[in-house]
Amino acid sequence: MGLTEQRPADAEQVAALLETARAVRRTGSNGVNERSSRSHAVVQFVLRAESTAAEGATLGATLGKITLVDLAGSERAADTMEARSGDARVHAEGAAINQSLLSLKECIRAMEKGAHHVPFRGSKLTQVL
């Protein structure tokens, strides 16, 4: 949700985009972690060739890619202060986070085994990754 693609022209614009990504990141305090991620975030940088064919690179070719992934915390509900306070919203949020992390685990397991099918549709997180 909220996926965007930007084409920064310089280092300052890259820094501004990283700040925007940091600003929309949701965190919350609980009994296990003071600044636990409460949302998944993915920031991907793709370096593309902008040179002419005479310089040896194919115009628009991908030269490199780096993906930064911040996965929401997966603290056990029984270990958090919120579980003791009975906050249903936080409990539901934690269940959704754990479901997406379970889907990610199943994708990794399938890839590790060389399966013909990787169940990436199990969550929005795995669909994006």
C-alpha positions in Angstrom: 0.0 0.0 0.0 1.4 3.4 -0.9 4.0 2.1 -3.3 5.6 4.9 -5.4 8.5 5.1 -7.8 10.7 8.1 -7.9 13.6 9.1 -10.2 15.9 11.4 -8.1 18.3 13.5 -10.1 20.9 14.0 -7.4 22.1 12.9 -4.0 20.0 15.5 -2.2 16.9 14.1 -3.8 17.9 10.6 -2.7 18.4 11.8 0.9 15.0 13.5 0.8 13.3 10.3 -0.4 15.0 8.3 2.4 13.7 10.9 4.9 10.2 10.5 3.4 10.5 6.7 3.8 11.6 7.1 7.4 8.8 9.5 8.2 6.1 7.1 7.1 7.6 4.2 9.0 5.3 3.2 11.9 6.9 2.2 15.2 5.4 1.5 18.6 6.6 0.8 22.1 5.9 -2.5 23.8 7.2 -4.5 26.7 9.8 -6.1 24.6 11.1 -3.3 22.4 10.9 0.5 22.8 10.9 1.2 19.1 9.3 -1.9 17.5 8.5 -1.6 13.8 4.7 -1.9 13.4 4.6 -1.8 9.6 6.6 -3.4 6.8 8.7 -1.0 4.6 10.6 -1.7 1.4 12.9 0.8 -0.2 14.5 -0.3 -3.4 17.2 1.5 -5.4 17.8 0.6 -9.0 20.8 2.0 -10.8 20.1 2.3 -14.5 22.5 3.2 -17.3 21.9 6.7 -18.7 24.9 6.6 -21.1 24.8 6.3 -24.8 25.4 3.1 -26.6 28.8 4.5 -27.7 29.9 4.5 -24.1 29.4 0.8 -23.9 26.2 0.5 -21.8 22.8 -0.2 -23.1 20.6 2.8 -22.5 18.2 2.0 -19.6 20.0 -1.2 -18.7 19.9 -2.1 -15.0 23.4 -1.9 -13.6 22.6 -2.7 -10.0 19.8 -3.0 -7.4 19.7 -2.8 -3.6 16.6 -3.5 -1.6 16.2 -2.3 2.0 13.5 -4.1 4.0 12.3 -3.2 7.4 10.0 -6.0 8.7 7.6 -5.2 11.4 8.4 -6.7 14.8 7.2 -10.2 15.5 7.2 -10.2 19.3 5.1 -12.9 20.8 1.9 -11.5 22.1 2.4 -13.2 25.4 5.7 -11.3 25.9 4.3 -7.8 25.3 2.8 -5.4 27.7 -0.1 -4.8 25.3 -1.2 -8.4 25.6 -1.5 -7.9 29.3 -3.5 -4.7 28.9 -6.0 -6.4 26.5 -5.6 -3.9 23.6 -7.5 -5.7 20.8 -6.1 -3.3 18.1 -2.5 -4.1 19.0 -3.2 -7.8 19.3 -4.8 -7.8 15.8 -1.9 -5.8 14.4 0.5 -8.3 15.8 -1.4 -11.2 14.4 -1.3 -9.5 10.9 2.4 -8.9 11.2 3.0 -12.5 12.2 0.9 -13.8 9.3 2.9 -11.9 6.8 6.2 -13.1 8.3 4.9 -16.7 8.2 4.1 -16.2 4.5 7.7 -14.9 4.0 9.1 -17.9 5.8 7.1 -20.2 3.5 8.4 -18.4 0.4 12.0 -18.8 1.6 11.4 -22.4 2.5 10.0 -23.1 -1.0 13.0 -21.4 -2.7 15.4 -23.2 -0.5 13.9 -26.6 -1.6 13.9 -25.6 -5.3 10.1 -25.9 -5.4 8.4 -25.2 -8.7 5.9 -22.9 -7.0 6.7 -20.2 -4.5 3.6 -19.1 -2.5 4.3 -15.4 -2.7 0.6 -14.5 -2.8 0.2 -15.3 0.9 0.7 -11.7 1.9 1.2 -8.2 0.5 4.7 -8.3 1.9 5.7 -11.4 -0.1 3.9 -10.0 -3.2 6.0 -6.8 -3.1 9.3 -8.7 -2.4 
